[in-house]
Amino acid sequence: MKEANEQPRRVAYFAWPGIVVGFYSYFYFVSGNWKYYFDGEWATERNLPSLMLKPGFTFAPAIPRVVAAPLTLIVFGA
């Protein structure tokens, strides 16, 4: 309990809910609907390295997935 006030632990504690919401939201951002997540399409994709440079957001296709996924987690975590 005495470590609860330490800065790194507080950052992790308060950022975690945002990271979880950002993780699930990214599935919507990458496809534009929830079908991609709920149908499990993301779990059966093959040749993932070839998908890294595909559009990461439906609303900003110039940003590749390799940048968009961590960016989403950072923004939601903040």
Buried (B, 14 or more C-beta within 10 A) or exposed (E): EEEEEEEEEEEEEEBEEBBEBBBEBBBBBBBEEEEBBEEEEEEEEEEEEEBEEEBBBEEEEEBBBBBBBEBBBEEBBE
